[in-house]
């Protein structure tokens, strides 16, 4: 049996479920006063870290915390909207059994409060070291029922788990060892969340022995497809690359087997893609679908069957499930090289990303 959620960032915003007039919780977030913060902490089952900040922070580390804050603001809006839809009985979000409804809402309210504290903590680091704290945006969400929403939450939480690996490595490279312990604690906390979501989807709670890694720019790119508007200029405020995202076209038939998948990406305004525009032969010989799965080295498969509609590229690439046991989240990038030894090298060669392919066996 297969529990399957294939959500490419390019199609995440295809429809929107109902949401409250305000996407922010009614508890003072993102700037709660002391009384409101105490209430959030009570709901979250814990408080903000109260130790002193590190004495210094490399300027290159500020975008790491800006991305964490940017993502957490999105998650706050998502879970606030989901709680609203379940509580008010929006069509598709009705839970007929009162005890199950209460239990789910209780967990989701705790998750919401925990995401608020994650955002507030990251904002505190940014502001302490003179950076610009991203304000919450207005978002759109794609799901129209509870199962779809939980599946989406499981997928983006898995992506966050890979992104926080990249954040920890970036902080260490910058010599900023002080915040790594706190970031590691959030990795564990988010892992607990995704295990719960997977259980609701009848999937094994623990996804893989080594969770799939990712890059900050891949998560940042995926988040763009949820954005309606922001009260700041995203590109100039958060200096992280933004790529066009990749859709998985045969998402209804992907299974736990070796097969070829079909992808599409709009490469308009991608300067490195211009030599390939309209030239299917060159694309077949020169581009690759490069996958992150677990902690394996980047896995590159040649692009085949390439075709162009304007600057939109549609292509196929092998998905070698069995050889690499590609359960859980696999993250794909369209790259100009197939000889890439590290995640950083994948980022440097990327034309479009991410494609998110999430496969999990049902509990038997």
C-alpha positions in Angstrom: 0.0 0.0 0.0 1.2 3.5 -0.7 0.6 6.8 1.0 1.5 9.2 -1.8 1.8 13.0 -1.7 3.5 14.6 -4.8 3.5 18.3 -4.4 5.6 20.4 -6.6 6.0 24.0 -5.6 4.9 25.0 -9.1 1.4 23.6 -8.5 1.0 24.2 -4.8 -1.1 27.3 -5.3 -3.5 25.9 -7.8 -6.5 26.4 -5.6 -7.1 27.9 -2.1 -9.1 26.7 0.8 -11.2 29.1 2.9 -9.3 31.1 5.5 -10.1 33.7 8.1 -10.1 37.3 7.1 -6.9 37.8 9.1 -4.3 35.1 8.6 -2.6 36.0 11.9 -3.7 34.4 15.2 -5.6 36.7 17.6 -2.8 36.5 20.2 -0.6 39.4 19.3 1.7 37.5 16.9 4.2 38.4 15.6 4.7 41.1 18.3 3.0 39.8 21.4 3.2 41.7 24.7 4.4 39.9 27.8 0.9 38.6 28.8 0.2 37.3 25.2 3.7 35.7 25.0 3.0 33.9 28.3 -0.3 32.5 26.8 1.5 31.4 23.6 4.1 29.6 25.7 1.4 27.9 27.7 -0.2 26.6 24.5 3.2 25.6 23.1 4.1 23.6 26.2 7.3 25.6 26.6 9.0 29.0 26.4 11.4 30.9 24.2 15.1 30.2 25.0 16.1 32.6 27.7 19.9 32.3 27.5 22.0 35.2 26.3 22.5 35.7 22.5 25.9 34.8 21.0 28.3 37.7 21.4 28.6 38.1 17.6 27.0 36.8 14.4 28.5 36.7 11.0 26.6 38.9 8.6 26.3 35.9 6.2 24.3 34.1 8.9 21.5 36.8 9.1 19.8 35.5 5.9 19.7 32.0 7.5 17.5 33.4 10.3 15.5 35.5 7.9 14.6 32.4 5.9 13.7 30.5 9.2 11.5 33.5 10.2 10.0 33.8 6.7 9.1 30.1 6.7 7.7 30.1 10.2 5.5 33.0 9.4 4.1 30.9 6.5 3.5 28.0 8.8 1.7 30.1 11.4 -0.7 31.3 8.7 -1.2 27.8 7.4 -2.0 26.2 10.7 -4.1 29.1 11.8 -6.1 28.7 8.6 -6.4 25.0 9.0 -7.6 25.3 12.6 -10.2 27.9 11.4 -11.5 25.6 8.7 -11.8 22.6 11.0 -13.3 24.7 13.9 -16.0 26.3 11.7 -16.7 23.2 9.6 -15.7 24.5 6.2 -16.7 22.0 3.5 -14.0 19.3 3.2 -12.7 20.1 6.7 -15.7 18.7 8.7 -14.8 16.0 11.2 -18.0 14.2 12.3 -16.6 12.6 15.4 -16.4 15.2 18.2 -13.6 13.5 20.2 -11.4 13.1 17.1 -12.1 16.7 16.2 -11.1 18.0 19.7 -8.0 15.8 19.7 -6.8 17.1 16.3 -7.5 20.7 17.1 -5.7 20.4 20.4 -2.5 19.1 18.7 -2.8 21.7 15.9 -3.2 24.6 18.4 0.0 23.4 20.1 1.8 23.2 16.8 0.6 26.7 15.9 1.9 28.1 19.1 5.3 26.3 18.7 5.6 27.7 15.2 4.9 31.2 16.6 7.7 30.8 19.1 10.1 29.6 16.3 9.3 32.7 14.3 9.6 35.0 17.3 12.9 33.5 18.3 14.4 33.9 14.8 13.1 37.5 14.7 14.9 38.2 17.9 18.2 37.0 16.5 17.8 39.0 13.4 16.8 42.2 15.2 19.6 41.8 17.9 22.2 41.8 15.1 20.7 44.7 13.1 19.0 42.7 10.3 15.6 43.3 8.7 12.9 41.1 10.2 10.5 39.9 7.5 6.9 40.7 8.3 4.2 38.1 7.7 2.8 38.0 4.2 -0.6 37.2 2.7 -0.7 33.6 1.6 -2.7 31.2 -0.5 -3.0 27.5 0.2 -3.9 24.6 -2.2 -5.8 22.1 -0.2 -9.6 21.6 -0.1 -9.9 18.9 2.6 -8.3 17.8 5.9 -6.3 14.9 4.4 -4.9 17.1 1.7 -3.9 19.8 4.3 -2.2 17.2 6.6 -0.4 15.7 3.5 0.8 19.2 2.6 1.9 19.9 6.2 3.9 16.6 6.2 5.6 17.5 2.9 6.6 21.1 3.8 7.7 20.0 7.2 10.0 17.3 5.6 11.4 20.1 3.4 12.0 22.2 6.5 13.9 19.3 8.1 16.3 19.2 5.1 16.6 23.0 5.1 17.5 23.2 8.8 20.4 20.8 8.0 21.6 23.4 5.5 21.1 26.1 8.1 23.2 24.3 10.7 26.0 23.7 8.2 25.9 27.3 7.1 26.2 28.6 10.7 29.1 26.2 11.4 30.9 27.3 8.2 30.4 30.9 9.3 31.9 30.2 12.7 28.5 30.8 14.4 28.4 27.7 16.6 26.3 29.3 19.3 22.9 29.1 17.6 23.5 25.5 16.2 22.2 23.8 19.4 18.9 25.7 19.3 18.5 25.0 15.5 19.1 21.3 16.3 16.4 21.4 18.9 14.0 22.7 16.3 15.0 19.9 13.9 14.0 17.4 16.5 10.7 19.3 17.3 9.8 19.5 13.6 10.6 15.8 13.3 8.1 15.0 16.0 5.5 17.0 14.1 6.0 15.2 10.8 5.9 11.9 12.5 2.5 12.8 13.8 1.3 14.0 10.4 2.6 10.7 8.9 0.7 8.7 11.4 -2.6 10.5 10.5 -1.9 9.6 6.9 -1.4 5.9 7.9 2.3 6.1 7.1 5.2 4.9 9.3 6.0 7.8 11.7 9.8 7.7 11.0 10.4 8.5 7.4 13.9 7.4 6.6 17.1 6.4 8.5 18.7 9.6 7.3 16.3 12.4 6.4 16.7 14.0 3.0 18.8 17.1 2.9 18.0 20.3 1.0 19.2 23.8 0.4 18.0 27.2 1.7 17.4 28.4 -1.8 15.1 25.4 -2.6 12.9 26.0 0.4 12.8 29.8 -0.3 11.8 29.1 -3.9 9.1 26.7 -2.9 7.6 29.2 -0.5 7.2 31.8 -3.3 4.3 29.9 -4.7 2.3 30.4 -1.6 2.7 34.2 -1.6 0.0 36.6 -2.6 1.8 39.7 -1.4 4.3 40.8 1.2 4.8 44.2 2.8 8.4 44.3 1.8 10.5 43.5 -1.3 11.4 39.8 -0.9 14.4 39.6 -3.1 16.2 42.7 -1.7 15.3 41.9 2.0 16.4 38.2 2.0 19.5 37.7 -0.2 18.8 34.0 -1.1 18.5 32.9 -4.7 14.9 32.2 -6.0 14.5 29.6 -8.7 11.5 28.7 -10.8 9.9 25.7 -9.4 9.3 22.3 -11.1 5.9 20.6 -11.5 5.6 16.8 -11.5 3.1 16.1 -14.3 2.3 12.4 -13.8 1.8 12.8 -10.0 -1.3 10.6 -10.1 0.6 7.5 -11.2 4.0 7.8 -9.4 4.5 4.6 -7.3 7.2 2.8 -5.5 9.0 1.5 -8.6 11.6 2.5 -11.1 10.0 4.7 -13.8 10.3 7.8 -15.8 8.7 11.0 -14.5 7.6 14.0 -16.5 8.4 17.4 -15.3 7.9 21.0 -16.4 9.5 24.3 -15.5 9.1 27.9 -16.8 12.7 29.0 -17.4 11.8 32.5 -18.5 14.4 35.0 -17.2 16.8 32.3 -16.2 19.9 33.6 -17.9 21.8 30.3 -17.6 19.0 28.5 -19.5 19.0 30.8 -22.5 21.5 28.7 -24.5 19.0 25.8 -24.3 15.8 27.7 -25.3 14.0 25.9 -28.1 16.8 23.4 -28.6 15.6 20.0 -27.5 18.7 18.2 -28.8 21.0 20.3 -26.7 18.8 19.9 -23.7 18.8 16.1 -24.0 22.6 16.1 -24.0 23.3 18.8 -21.5 20.7 18.9 -18.7 20.0 16.6 -15.8 17.4 16.0 -13.1 19.4 15.8 -9.9 17.8 14.3 -6.8 18.5 14.6 -3.1 17.3 11.5 -1.3 18.3 10.9 2.3 22.0 11.7 2.8 23.1 10.1 -0.5 25.4 12.0 -2.8 23.4 14.0 -5.4 21.9 11.6 -7.9 21.8 13.0 -11.5 19.7 11.4 -14.3 19.9 12.8 -17.9 17.0 14.8 -19.2 15.2 13.1 -22.1 12.2 13.8 -24.3 12.6 17.6 -24.0 10.2 19.9 -25.6 9.6 23.7 -25.4 6.5 25.8 -25.3 7.9 29.3 -25.4 10.4 29.2 -22.5 8.5 26.5 -20.6 10.5 23.2 -20.7 8.8 19.8 -20.4 11.0 16.8 -20.0 11.3 13.3 -18.6 13.9 11.8 -16.3 14.4 8.4 -14.7 13.2 8.0 -11.1 15.4 5.0 -9.9 13.3 4.2 -6.8 14.6 0.6 -6.1 18.3 1.2 -6.4 18.2 4.1 -3.9 15.2 3.2 -1.8 13.6 6.6 -2.5 10.9 6.4 0.1 9.9 9.6 1.9 10.8 13.0 0.4 12.9 13.2 -2.7 13.9 16.7 -3.9 14.7 17.3 -7.5 16.5 20.1 -9.3 17.1 20.8 -13.0 20.8 21.2 -13.3 23.4 21.9 -16.0 25.8 19.2 -14.8 25.4 15.6 -13.8 28.7 15.4 -12.0 27.9 17.0 -8.7 29.4 15.9 -5.5 27.7 18.0 -2.9 24.5 19.9 -2.2 26.3 23.2 -2.7 27.5 22.1 -6.1 23.9 21.3 -7.0 22.8 24.8 -6.0 25.4 26.4 -8.2 24.3 24.3 -11.2 20.5 24.7 -10.8 18.2 26.2 -13.4 14.9 25.3 -11.6 14.0 23.8 -8.2 12.5 22.2 -6.3 10.4 19.3 -7.4 9.0 17.6 -4.4 8.2 13.9 -4.6 7.0 12.3 -1.4 6.4 8.6 -1.2 5.6 6.6 2.0 4.5 3.0 2.5 1.3 2.5 4.5 1.4 0.8 7.8 0.5 -2.8 7.2 
